[in-house]
Every structure is written in structure tokens, then in C-alpha cells.
Amino acid sequence: MAKKISAMDIYKLLPKINCKKCGESSCMAFATKLQERKASLDQCPVLKSPKFEKNRKKLEELLSPPVKEVWFGYKDRKAILGGEEVMYRYELTFFNPTAIGVDISDKLSEEEIRRRAKFIEDFFFERTGEKLKLDFIALRNASDDPERFVRALEIIQESTKVPVALCSLNVESIERALDVVKSKPLIYAVTEQNFPEMMKMLISKKKDKKDFAVVLSSSNIKTLKGMVKASLSHGIEDLVLDPHTTPENIMDTLDRFVMIRRSAIERGDKLLGYPILGLPINTYFYVLSGNNPIGQFVKELDKAAAIMEASAACAMLNRYADGIIIHGTEIWELMPILTLRQAIYTDPRKPQAVEPGLYPIGNPDENSPVIMTTNFSLTFYTVTGDFEKDGVTCWLLVMDTEGKAVDVAVAGGQYCGENAKKLIEETKIGEKVNHRIIILPGLAAPVRGDIEEKTGWTCVVGTRDSSQVGEFLRKNWNRILEEWRAKQGSGN
């Protein structure tokens, strides 16, 4: 892990005048926000004065993560790569989720290009309340024709507003595309073979104030370092590293990813402190060409290619890929990739929680059941999803368990009688129903007595799995309600 920077280290270099122009109450508060990467130096106008120029430069150096943050795209829709500070999430957190791009070949018809670009822009699916999306388009110069490449780019820009990676080893194609691109592109790629010619053209474009990020590509890490050094000497600083994706031996690829990231973070090698780009798409076309390692299970080459591409993509997500390019667009391929990314980039410092309170499911009335769960987001969205799917109508009480699941909250004491009493009082659920019955999750059975004692409500232990609640209610709710009313009528 890189040396931990404290808020006091940052504070020492700030003006220390507590002018509040940054929006914070004091310079120390601003230092804390900077440390947590919740603020930027640009928010402090005093640092922009000549008097604090040296301190600002020191702060920029101090706050720069070991892996440089590089972005491309539009100001209001960026693909952000890198910016990481640690090897392992538990040490702090990972900040910028791996940017996922899908390719478009310039050999496609204009209508196919337009349709595929629109799909990439509009695609999403929702999981635990978060919309999971694709991040950029990788336009491939498969034709090696500069004219077709530029026309494909124009169609994409007419149809969408998505960050674009311009993928070609043809210097002329890249040069002409840079003349018409409307956003900051990612250029793939500068290689050992085209380095002199491509770099000469990029330097010229840089002088013309053209903004872009560049992928440097080589399977040799020492060569990559040399390419980085040469690029920096020419003022080209927004760099991404491609250490080659070798589909015939994905472990070699992953080893290079790990070596680069470890060198940057643990050894402070600034020449390797750049985002890493992985190419699962290489695996797709490798399998599609007949190299099918799962042929005994999946004979169709297109399906096998998509499966192996997803497998390679997930392996790269687990091994520090800051960006990946894929080909497949089937939902069954995209879901595991996007779901894994979401899991890896969940901040371990913050519980994944929803707002506690009362949630009507369906159109509940005074006779509807009351069910109590926790505010752990995965539990909440699983429960509400199962209820919606099964047509359950109820009042859902969501207890503040500090983002813990039912079994963990029961063991930790957050799912308890006192919190249940507070929740019932705050939501005024008693005014919405004509009974006093709460259905608890099966895993909450140990605290049934505590909740009944503290709240005065009758607790019924339901199912362990929310997918079984619909059937449970259809079989039992009317009987439970009648028995409770009969008991109240008898005065017991």
C-alpha cells in the first residue's frame, strides 16, 4: 500500500485562514475532504494565487494517487480509468469502477453501426437499486480504410453521446479521426512498431490543442516503461497501458497486470503508475476462429466465444483492469461482468443501505400484512423484487440495522425490540392497519420475544427466503388475522 497521507499533512500546505470560500467550515475540514477525495484543490481560490503556487504544486504531488486518473469522453459523460491507491480493497477502497467498452467495427453497414451504438448508449439493468451501464464505444478500424473509419465515427457521433476509443494501428486513420471527433478520445494504440510515426502525428495534434488519451501497447513491461518515458518527454501525459491480452494463456496476461500494479503502488514506479487496459475481445475472436477450449460442453463457436470472453473479462476485473473492451452484447454475458464490477467497487467503508422506514408494496390497506426486514440494500431489493414478482401486497417495515443483513443484524443486536419499537412509532404503521401483527423473517426467530415485549405487537415467524413469502401469505394470512382478532375479542 502507498504511504497513507493524513489530513494534517494536507492541512500544513493549505492557507490556514479559514475563509470558507471552498465551501467548508475550515481549512482542516477542507483537508479532510481532500484526503477522502470528496473535494478538489480547485475549490480553494486562495491556492490559485502566486503566493501559494509552490504549496499547490506540493499538494498536487501529495494528493496524486500512485495510479494516475485518466479520463476520456465528454465533460458531462466521461469514462474514467485508474486513480487507485491500494492493491487490496480492504486497505481503503477502489475509486473508479472498471470502464467497460463494446466494440463497433467500421465494416458494418451504417444502419448496423447506428443500431449497435444506440444499444451501447441505452443498455442498462438494475441491481440493488443501481443502474449498471456500459461506459464507452471502441470503434475498430477493421477495414484499415481511413475513410470508412471516419464515416463510422461520424455516424456514432450523430446517433449517440458516448465516450469513444479510436482503435487503429493505422496512423492516417487516427489522424483523420482526430480531425472530426467531438470529444476527448482514447487512442488505441501506440505500439513498438508504429511508435515513431504515431507519436510524431500525436505531438503535432497536441500542438494544435487537440486533447486525447493514448494507449501504449507492448507485452514487454520494460518496453512499456520506455514508451511512457518517451511520451512524457513530448508532453503526452494521459496514458493507458496495454500489456497485451494473450487469449491462449490468460494467466500470462494477468501476471503482467499484477506486476504493473504492484510496481506502481508498492514500489512507487511512476513510469508504471497508469491505468491498465484489458482486451477480453481478443479471447472472443480467438475462440470464434476455432480455438474452443470448452468444445465438449458448448459446440456453437459464437456462444463458446461469448462465455470465454466473459470469463476473461471477470478475471481481468479481479486483477486490476481499469478498462476492458468486449464484443458480446447478449444479456447473459453482460450481467456477470457488470455484477462483478459492482461488487468489487462497493466501498467497504460504507454499508450498502437503503433509507429505513415504511414502504407500501402493491396497494396495501388496513387488512394487509406488515412485514419487517432490514435496510441492507441487497436484502431490501431482493425482498421487494420477490414480492413484486409474486404479487405480494403488504406494508414493508425497513429497520435501520446499519446496512446489515437479517442474520448478521440479529447476531449484532441491531434487529431488536428497541429498534422495532422506534420504527413502529416513527412510521405510524399502527394508524394504517387494523391489526397488530408483524411477520418476521425466518432468520429473525431468535428475537421474536424481544420484539413482542418491546412493541406489544404479535410477531409471526415467516419464511427464511423472501421468494416463499407469497405462498406463505396465500396459505396463512387470513387464518393468522382471524386467530388474532378472535384472541382480541375473547380478551386474552
Secondary structure, DSSP 8 states (H G I E B T S, - for coil): ------HHHHHTTS------TTSSSSHHHHHHHHHTTSS-GGG-GGGGSGGGHHHHHHHHHHH--SS-EEEEEETTEEEEEE----SSGGGS---S--EEEEEEETTS-HHHHHHHHHHHHH-EEEETTEEEE--EEEEE-TT--HHHHHHHHHHHHHH----EEEE-S-HHHHHHHHHH--SB-EEEEEETTTHHHHHHHHHHHHHTT---EEEEE-S-HHHHHHHHHHHHHTT---EEEE----GGGHHHHHHHHHHHHHHHHTS--GGG-S-BEE-HHHHHHHHHTT--TTTTT---HHHHHHHHHHHHHHHHHTTT-SEEEE----HHHHHHHHHHHHHHTS-TTS--B---EEEEESS--TTS-EEEEE-BHHHHHHHHHHHHHHT--EEEEEE--TT--HHHHHHHT-SSHHHHHHHHHHHTGGGT-SS-EEEE-GGGGGGHHHHHHHH--EEEE--SSGGGHHHHHHHHHHHHHHHHHHHHHHT-
